[in-house]
Structure formats: structure tokens, C-alpha cells
């Protein structure tokens, strides 16, 4: 009896969580924000999200980051800020058309608060 109750409880828990169905595979992508040292500027994360959505790309998560590459300290030079998004892998080509690239191609990239 105790074993049957355990099986029933586990089955109920799985069905409450969506029946064990897996989520679609997601891709982590990035695009340079275009901001410059001493000047800021660039395209904000919310604008990148809007552009992706308009292109039919579902944004599952987003954050700001740094590309992890060395940048000469010169006013007006790129500052390495990037927009990072997670999107369904099947929609990565549409994001690529907007300039997004696989985050894995930047091994030193880190997430940072959006300024």
C-alpha cells in the first residue's frame, strides 16, 4: 500500500509540473550594444528586445554584459558592453539577421547590471 501511494504522489507531482515535458532548446546570444568609453550611448537592452520581438524571436531572458575582451582605454573607443539574450534555438537565425552571435564565441563574457 505504501509503495502504491508513493507512485501516485510522484505521478501527481510530475503531472503538476507539465508531465515531464522538456522545454524547447534555448540559445544564448549576444550583440554589441555600441556604447563608447567616456560617452556611453549605444542601443539599450529594451530596444534589442523590441527588435527581436518584432523579428519574431521570443526572448526567454535577457541581461547586460561585458565581452571580456581587452579594450584600449581611449575616450570614444568601444567599451565592450553587450546585450545577452536567451531565445529558442530554432529562432537563432532570425536573431542572427539582427547581428546577434552565439555567446559561446566570447569565452570571457560576463553579466553585469545594465547601466
Long-range contacts (C-beta under 8 A, 24 or more apart in sequence): 24-88, 24-89, 24-90, 25-88, 25-89, 25-90, 26-60, 26-86, 26-87, 26-88, 26-89, 27-86, 27-87, 27-88, 27-89, 27-91, 27-92, 27-95, 27-102, 28-84, 28-85, 28-86, 28-102, 28-103, 28-104, 29-84, 29-85, 29-86, 29-87, 29-92, 29-95, 29-96, 29-100, 29-101, 29-102, 29-103, 30-65, 30-67, 30-82, 30-83, 30-84, 30-85, 30-100, 30-101, 30-102, 30-103, 30-106, 30-109, 31-82, 31-83, 31-98, 31-99, 31-100, 31-101, 32-67, 32-78, 32-81, 32-82, 32-99, 33-64, 33-81, 33-82, 33-83, 34-78, 35-78, 35-79, 35-81, 36-75, 36-76, 36-77, 36-78, 36-79, 37-71, 37-73, 37-74, 37-75, 37-76, 37-77, 37-78, 37-79, 38-75, 38-76, 39-75, 39-76, 40-115, 42-81, 43-83, 44-114, 45-83, 45-114, 48-83, 48-85, 48-98, 49-85, 51-98, 52-85, 52-87, 52-94, 52-95, 52-98, 52-100, 55-94, 55-95, 55-97, 55-98, 56-91, 56-94, 57-87, 57-88, 57-91, 57-94, 57-95, 57-98, 58-87, 58-88, 58-91, 59-85, 59-86, 59-87, 60-85, 60-86, 60-87, 60-88, 61-85, 61-86, 62-86, 63-111, 63-114, 64-111, 64-112, 64-113, 64-114, 64-115, 65-109, 65-110, 65-111, 65-112, 66-109, 66-110, 66-112, 67-106, 67-108, 67-109, 68-106, 68-107, 68-108, 68-109, 68-110, 69-106, 69-108, 81-112, 81-115, 82-106, 82-109, 84-109, 84-111
